[in-house]
Structures are given as structure tokens and as C-alpha cells.
Amino acid sequence: MTELNETELAFQQLSLRQLGWNNFFQQQIAIDDDSIPARVIRQDLGRYHLMSEQGPMVGILQGKARLESSKADLPTVGDWVLVQAQEHGDEYIIQSMLDRATKFSRKQAGEKFYEQVVAANIDTVFIVTGLDDNFNVQRIERYLFLCNTSGALPVIVLNKADVCEDQSPFLDQVREVAAGTPVHVISALSEDGIQSLKSYISEGTTIAVLGSSGVGKSTLINSLLGYEHFKTGAVRDTDSKGRHTTTHRELCPIPGGGLIIDTPGMRELQIWSEEQYLATTFEDVEELAAHCKFTDCKHQSEPGCAIQSGIKKGTLSEERWDSYGKYLKELAFLAEQQSINAKLQKKASNKKFSRMIRNRPDKRDD
């Protein structure tokens, strides 16, 4: 057996409920199923580090499951899987993955249009940004949109209050895009404001911490854990950007209840969503558009356009309206690429089936 790390040792005494198990997952299991429910806490090189009521275990996927599943359908940190012990060896076979209650997804980095699931079965997402030169309200808006798509509760965390004398300009920008999302100002380094975040943490709940490198995610998590589990790194004075001190995703238990996932900083944050989710992130824009005189208003020079009227009056900024338009174009392009991918996959599947039929041995009697 491999030596347990500190996270696995902390998990050993937790029940399924404390690990995040609830009726949503219980209802997916047949009464006579003798498989063991386990949660993915870390993944490396095809091996899944799991935790169950029986303690830590290592799970592996059979070759067929790996080959026939898309990356988005493979287990990731936060997922629940059902496993069976092998006759020989210490590793467990992952039989199936349970449906996800929530998931935070983005388009995978690069030119290909495929979904990457960053974390699964999360209840709350802390969107962390620094009150320094790393501050970027468009990035917060983008994280917020993806969080609203995920099904999890978004919470905006403005970190590094200790290096920001005047927070008002930052708060004004954030509140314009927040659309009612809770906003907390903290200093993870001095632990000021940390207590306000603990109200989102309770037994069985899972928190994911997202943000770019250098915003203080690892420092925040270490503060919530009460010990230094994740390495922290300094940021450059020139642009307040930091190194990727977190290199993998990992689920950790919080003393007193709850679980938390640290994630590496994301250089690319391309959306993976549908147009219907714009209504939540851009509630202010869509509510204003509903008051246009004409239902087919293009929001340009039409009489009675509430959008243009709002821009003139200053109740809607041009930046906010431009951002909304960019998301509409990006979502339309994404939908087009997804449709092309679906057609290509169907074509490949049909070719594979035809090849199987052609190569099937003729079983007819001579």
C-alpha cells in the first residue's frame, strides 16, 4: 500500500454525507448494487485517488471506458463513481460514474471545440481576483457567466484588500457586472474578512476556488483549512501576475465541515455554454431590452429602444452593452462549431458501424 498524504489522512474519518453524498446520488443506485460509492479527490496519469467510507483507495478505468468516452464524460475531481475491488491488487475498478449535480466547464484550450470539465458536484464557486494590477472586471464577468452555467452558486471574492487603500472604484466596476451576486472584500494574507466566507461552508458542501494565477487562491484555501496545504508564490511587481503554484486540482476536507477544491490558474477561459444562460449574467441588459417598443428591436436607431435610451441616460454603460453583444457572437460561433462536431462524430460512428457489419463473419450454413 502507498503511504497516505495529509489530505487522505484527513478524509479517513468522514462519512458519505460529509463527503457530499445526498439523495441525488443515492437515487442513481439500484437496491441490489453492491458497488462502493467513492468520490474523486485527485487524478494523475490515469489513476484516480478516491475516498469512500472505507477510506482512501485508488481507482482505474478499464481500457474500453477510456477509449469510448469523451474527455468530458470521464471522471474528474468532485465526481462520484461506483467501484469494485479486484481479485488481485490494491486498485479498484471504476464501474460507472454517477450523473453530476453541477459542473464547471469551459472550452478546452486550443483550437478544438471540446468541453473540459474543471470540477464537478460543486455547491459554491469562489471567483477570486486581486485588488491590485491583476484586477480585470471582464475576467470576473466571464467567470460569473460560466458559474451561472454550472448550476453552482457564484460568490465574488476581492482579495488583497491590504494592498488597496481605495476599494470604491473596484467595487463600482464589480457591482455593475455582479447582477446580485454576493461580493466579499478580504485579505487572505491577514485573514481579514475570511469569516464572511465561512458562512457558505457547511457539512457536505463543496466549494471550488477559481481565478487566475497570482490572485491568492492558495493563500485563501490555506486560511480556510487552518494549515498550509497548498504552496503559495510571490507575484511580479510589474504586473501583479504570479506563477502557477497549484499544478493540479484537489479536493480537501475543511476542518469543522465542508470540502474545497483548489484549481490551477487558467490562462484561457473560453466559454462552453448556451445563449439561455445570458439572462442570468446579463439580467440588467435583458430586463431593459424587454421594455423596447418593438419586440424585434435591433437596439440601434429604432424608435422607443430602451437599450439606447438607457445608454444615453447612463443607466447602462456602453461597455456593458458591448460585452453583451460579444457574448452573443461568441455563443453563436460556439453553437455552430458544436453542430459541426456532432455531425463529424455521427459520420465517424456510422463508418465504424458499417465497417463492423462488413467484417462480421458470415454465420449462414452452406
Secondary structure as GFF3:
##gff-version 3
##sequence-region A 1 366
A	DSSP	alpha_helix	6	11	.	.	.	ID=ss1
A	DSSP	alpha_helix	23	26	.	.	.	ID=ss2
A	DSSP	beta_strand	36	44	.	.	.	ID=ss3
A	DSSP	beta_strand	47	52	.	.	.	ID=ss4
A	DSSP	beta_strand	55	60	.	.	.	ID=ss5
A	DSSP	alpha_helix	63	68	.	.	.	ID=ss6
A	DSSP	three_ten_helix	71	73	.	.	.	ID=ss7
A	DSSP	beta_strand	80	85	.	.	.	ID=ss8
A	DSSP	beta_strand	92	97	.	.	.	ID=ss9
A	DSSP	beta_strand	103	107	.	.	.	ID=ss10
A	DSSP	beta_strand	115	120	.	.	.	ID=ss11
A	DSSP	beta_strand	124	130	.	.	.	ID=ss12
A	DSSP	alpha_helix	137	150	.	.	.	ID=ss13
A	DSSP	beta_strand	153	159	.	.	.	ID=ss14
A	DSSP	three_ten_helix	161	163	.	.	.	ID=ss15
A	DSSP	alpha_helix	168	178	.	.	.	ID=ss16
A	DSSP	beta_strand	183	185	.	.	.	ID=ss17
A	DSSP	alpha_helix	194	197	.	.	.	ID=ss18
A	DSSP	three_ten_helix	198	200	.	.	.	ID=ss19
A	DSSP	beta_strand	206	210	.	.	.	ID=ss20
A	DSSP	alpha_helix	217	225	.	.	.	ID=ss21
A	DSSP	beta_strand	250	253	.	.	.	ID=ss22
A	DSSP	beta_strand	259	262	.	.	.	ID=ss23
A	DSSP	three_ten_helix	275	277	.	.	.	ID=ss24
A	DSSP	alpha_helix	278	281	.	.	.	ID=ss25
A	DSSP	alpha_helix	283	289	.	.	.	ID=ss26
A	DSSP	alpha_helix	306	313	.	.	.	ID=ss27
A	DSSP	alpha_helix	318	359	.	.	.	ID=ss28
###
